[in-house]
Amino acid sequence: MAEEEGVLTNLDATGGNEPQPNGADTLPAVGIITQYVKDLSVENPNAPDAFQWPEPPQVDVQFNIAAEVTAPDVHEVRLKLTLTASSQRGTIYIVDLAYCGLVGMRNVPEDQAHAFLYAEAPRLLFPFARRVVADAVRDAGFPPLMVDPVDFNGIYAQQLAARRAEEAAGGKPISPVTGNA
């Protein structure tokens, strides 16, 4: 224990803070509490004809990331994937997935919290969402679709730079944690 200006603080062997009793912990902490499928829709609008179409499908993959506070120190991160497979003859299948994770976050600076919620958490959730998509496509009667990996950190950095450039040009400032203007 060290005493500074009448305040007691615990120091570990390296001089850093150790967890405090009774919820007085000031160390940053982040973790995935749970993850789940929030919404899943699979459409096979041209079945059974689509099973006979000889040409390989063209697959369009769209994704979106959202985060919202659900409780003190808890955020829901939603990774939304929409895949549309089509050919010259029409739509073969559509998979729409909202895959979520509850993220516990305490004592994290806003800029780091935003980066975790919009880059790192989606990176951690993606392999599980990818498996759900592959299973859904297979269960619709087609070969499983393995969605290519996504560089969430790279996309986050690009979008952050674009938003800062927009803000510098006189655009609306962006709220760091929610991402909303």
N, C-alpha and C positions, 0 to 999 in steps of 0.2 A: 504494500500500500504506500502511496505517496500522498503528501498533503500539500495542496497548492491553494493559497488564499482562502483557507478554511474549508476547501472542498476535498473530499477523499475520492481518489480514483484508483481503480485496480490496474496495475501494469503487469503484463506477462513478462517472461524472460527476455523477449525481444524489445520490450518497451512499448508494445501496442496495448490496446484495450482488450480485456477479456470480457466475455458475457457477464452482464450484471444481473443480480437476482431481482425478483419481483417486477419484471417487465421493463427494467431501466436499461435494457440493451441498446447501445447506440451504434453497433457495427452494422454495416449494410448487409442485407440478406435477401436473396432472390431464389425462387424455386418454383417448379411446376408442381402444383397441388394435385391436379387430375387432368385428364384429357378425355374427350368424348365426341361422338358424332351428334351434332345438334340438328342437322337437317340433311337428308339424302333423298334425291329424286333421280330415278333412272327411267328414261323414256326410250322406247323402241318403236317409233311411230310407223315405220314401214315394214314391220314384221308381218308375215313371214317372207315377203318378197326380198327384203334386204339381205337375207341369208344366201340368196342365189346370185347377187350382184358380183361379177368377177373382178372388177377393178378395186384396188386397195383404197381404203378411206383416207381422206384428208382430215386430219384432226386439228381443231383449233382449241387451244388451251388458254383460258383467261383465269386470272386469280386476283384476289383482293384481300387486303389485311385490314382488320378493324380491331380496336381495343376499347374497352369501357370499364369503368370502375363498377364492381358489383358489391363490394363491402370495403370497409377500411382495410387498407393494405392488400386488397385482392382485386385483380383485373381479369376480365375474360378477354382472351385474344382469339379472334375468329379468323381462320384461314378459309377463304371461300374459293373453291375451284369449280369452274364450269368448262366441261369438255364437250365439244360438238364434233362428231364424226360424220362426214358427208361424202357423197360421191356425185358424179354428174347426174345421177338418177334421183337424188334427194338425200334427206337426212337418214343416217343409219342408226345412230343413237345419240342421246344427250345424257350426260351425267352432271348433276348439280349437287355439290357437297359443301356443307358448312361444318368444318372440323374445328373444334375449340379446345382451348386449354385454360384452366384457371391458374393464374400466376400470383404467387404470394410475393410481396415486395415491401421491404421495410428499410428505412434510412438510406434510400438511394437518391442521389441528386436527380432533378427533373430531366436533364439532358441525357443522363445514363439510363434512366427509367424509360424514356421514349425510345432510345436505341434498342433496349432489350425487348420492349413490347412490339416494336415494328420490324425488327431484324432478327434478333437472336431467338426469341420465342417461336416465330414462324419456322425458322430453320430447324428447331427441335421438334416441332409438330409435323413438319412436312413428310418425313418417312412413313408415319402412321397414316396420314391422309392419302399418300400415294398407294399404300396397300389397300385402303378402303376402295379407292377408285379402281385398282386392278381387279379386285374381287367383284365389284359391281359390274364392270364390263364383262367379266367372265360369266357371271350369273345371268347376264342378259343374252348369253349365247355366243359371244364373240371371244377371240383370243384376248387374254388379259393385256391391258394397256399399262405399260410402265412409264409414267410421266417422267420426263427428263429432270434431273436435279436443277434447282433454282438457286442462284446466288443472291439470297435475301440481303446480305450485308452490302453487296455491291449496289443493288437496286436502292437500298435505303440511302447510301451515300450519294447516289446520283439525284434522288428525289430531294434530299436535304439541301444539296448544292443548288438545285433549281429553285427551291422555295426561298432560299436565302437571296438568290439573285433577283427573284421577283419582289421580295420584300425590300431589297435595296433600291429597286426601280420604282418604289412607291406603292407596292401592293400591300394587302392586308397582312399584318403579322400573324404567325401561326402559334397556337398554344402548344407548348412542348410536350405535354403528356397526352393530350387527347388528339393532337394533330389537326384539330378544327380551328378555323379562323375565328 
